[in-house]
Amino acid sequence: MNRIRRALLQSVLVLPVTLVAGRGIGLGAAHAAGPGNLVVYFSRSGNTRVIAGQIGRAMQAEVFEIRPATPYPEDYEETVAQATRERESGYEPPLEASVENIAQYDRIWLGFPIWGGSVPPVIRSFLSTHDLSARRWSRSSPTAVTASATA
């Protein structure tokens, strides 16, 4: 079952990124590749990590993984319970690291899974600890958001 799930996710999620990289459409047409690009992501299972890496390569972007200072449990049910408690209490877990000088990036892609119909608590932590107020946001997919400089 896991093999089928992975193949389905790859065909649904990787194909658009492949098209972007190969034909210059989608993200490639709207956003120039180069050193001013940053892909920031959080991934529990590795699926978002794969997509972030593909976008990073296609856009010649630096890639930064958001990690909580204390990792989520390996057990899925324990992770769901912890994330639910964090979301309901408004808790923002401390992060292992942050992006230094985030203002140097012209375009930032933010990728994350949807947990319980909401943004994972570590994403709220990232957003509250990084000043992205000078960015214009656009939604790229259900799990990826793009920010660009407004200047």
C-alpha positions in Angstrom: 0.0 0.0 0.0 2.8 2.4 0.8 4.4 1.8 -2.6 1.1 2.7 -4.3 0.6 5.8 -2.2 4.2 7.0 -3.0 3.7 6.4 -6.7 0.4 8.3 -6.7 1.9 11.2 -4.8 4.9 11.3 -7.2 2.7 11.3 -10.3 0.3 14.0 -8.9 2.9 16.2 -7.2 6.2 15.6 -9.1 4.8 15.9 -12.6 3.9 19.6 -12.3 7.4 20.4 -11.0 9.0 18.3 -13.8 6.9 20.3 -16.3 8.1 23.5 -14.7 11.8 22.5 -14.9 11.5 21.0 -18.4 9.4 23.4 -20.3 9.6 26.7 -18.4 5.9 26.9 -17.6 4.1 27.3 -14.3 6.6 28.4 -11.7 9.3 28.8 -14.2 7.4 31.2 -16.4 6.2 33.3 -13.5 9.5 33.4 -11.4 13.0 33.8 -12.6 15.5 31.1 -11.4 18.5 32.3 -9.5 20.3 33.2 -6.3 17.5 35.4 -4.9 15.2 32.3 -4.4 14.6 30.3 -1.3 12.6 27.2 -0.7 11.5 26.7 2.9 9.7 23.6 3.9 8.5 21.3 6.7 8.0 17.6 6.1 7.2 14.8 8.4 7.0 11.9 6.0 9.4 13.1 3.3 6.8 13.9 0.6 7.1 17.7 0.9 10.9 17.3 1.1 10.9 15.7 -2.4 8.8 18.5 -3.8 10.9 21.2 -2.1 14.0 19.7 -3.6 12.6 19.6 -7.1 11.5 23.3 -6.8 14.9 24.2 -5.4 16.7 22.6 -8.3 14.3 24.0 -10.9 14.6 27.5 -9.5 18.2 27.3 -8.5 17.1 28.2 -5.0 18.6 27.6 -1.6 16.6 25.1 0.4 15.9 25.3 4.1 14.2 22.7 6.2 12.1 23.9 9.1 12.7 21.6 12.1 11.2 21.9 15.6 13.9 22.0 18.3 12.3 18.8 19.7 11.3 16.5 16.9 7.8 15.2 16.6 7.3 11.6 17.7 8.0 8.9 15.1 4.6 7.4 15.8 1.9 8.9 13.6 -0.9 8.8 16.2 1.3 10.5 18.8 2.3 13.2 16.3 -1.4 13.8 15.5 -2.3 14.1 19.2 0.6 16.5 19.9 -0.1 18.6 16.9 -3.8 18.8 17.9 -2.8 19.9 21.4 -0.4 22.5 20.0 -3.0 23.9 17.5 -5.8 24.1 20.1 -3.6 25.9 22.6 -1.9 28.2 20.1 1.5 26.8 21.0 4.3 27.6 18.6 7.2 25.1 19.1 10.7 26.5 19.2 12.7 25.9 16.0 16.0 24.2 15.7 17.3 26.9 13.4 16.1 30.0 11.5 16.9 31.6 8.1 19.5 34.3 8.6 19.0 37.5 6.7 15.7 36.3 5.1 15.3 39.8 3.6 18.0 39.0 1.0 15.7 36.7 -0.8 13.5 38.1 -3.6 11.2 35.0 -3.8 10.4 32.5 -1.1 8.5 29.3 -1.5 7.0 27.9 1.7 5.9 24.2 1.6 4.2 22.1 4.2 1.7 19.4 4.7 -1.8 20.1 5.9 -2.3 18.7 9.4 -5.9 18.3 10.7 -7.1 20.8 8.0 -4.7 23.4 9.3 -1.1 24.7 9.1 1.3 22.7 11.2 2.3 24.5 14.4 6.0 24.6 13.3 4.9 26.7 10.3 3.2 29.2 12.6 6.5 29.3 14.6 8.5 30.0 11.4 6.1 32.7 10.3 6.2 34.4 13.6 10.0 34.3 14.0 10.8 35.6 10.5 9.8 39.1 9.2 8.1 38.5 5.9 6.0 41.7 6.1 7.6 43.1 2.9 6.5 40.1 0.9 3.5 39.6 -1.4 2.0 36.2 -1.0 0.5 33.9 -3.6 -0.8 30.4 -3.3 0.9 27.8 -5.5 -0.9 24.7 -4.3 -2.6 23.4 -1.2 0.7 22.9 0.4 3.0 25.5 -1.1 2.9 29.2 -0.8 5.1 31.8 -2.6 6.2 35.1 -1.3 7.9 37.8 -3.3 9.5 41.1 -2.5 7.1 44.1 -3.0 9.9 46.6 -3.5 
